[in-house]
Amino acid sequence: QVQLVESGGGTVQPGGSLRLSCVVSGRIFGYSEMSWFRQAPGKQRDLVAHILTGGVADYADSVKGRFTISRDNAKNTVYLQMNSLKPEDSAVYYCSGLMTWGRGTQVTVSS
């Protein structure tokens, strides 16, 4: 059974940075596209970033130039580096792939 476990969330001031990690169990990680989504209270879950098996990535317009998704296939891990964080980036961030979701990690941007 595939499991996705996120970590790295927390509280940071505007302009700060965080790096989220998602560790994936299962030997097929290297063949899987992976994504990060986020959901703020009362809002729908939105795609933040997506990465293909070869490393090609795409981003929501709201995070382009500030967030970077990457993957380490040897570690079965996908990352989301978040820089220049804004209060509107506050949400629960979810890792997704292999038709599975993680439980999420909370990111709060506040002064």
C-alpha angles and dihedrals in degrees: 000000000000118000130186119202120188127200140164102072123134146121121304136168121251110281092029131119139235134179119213122201131199118194115200124203117214135065096253096071093106091060096049135093112228134201143189119218131179136204127195121198111285094006135100123261109264133196112250104175140350131198129195125217092263093051100259107145139195131193143200111257091243093064103033111129092016106059129053126193119202140162139214107202092188089060097037087234136133121196137201114202109198120194133174090024119200131201089251089063089069109118145105107283119214131195116217137186143112087045088295137111131210121226093252138240125241120240118189122183111193141137 
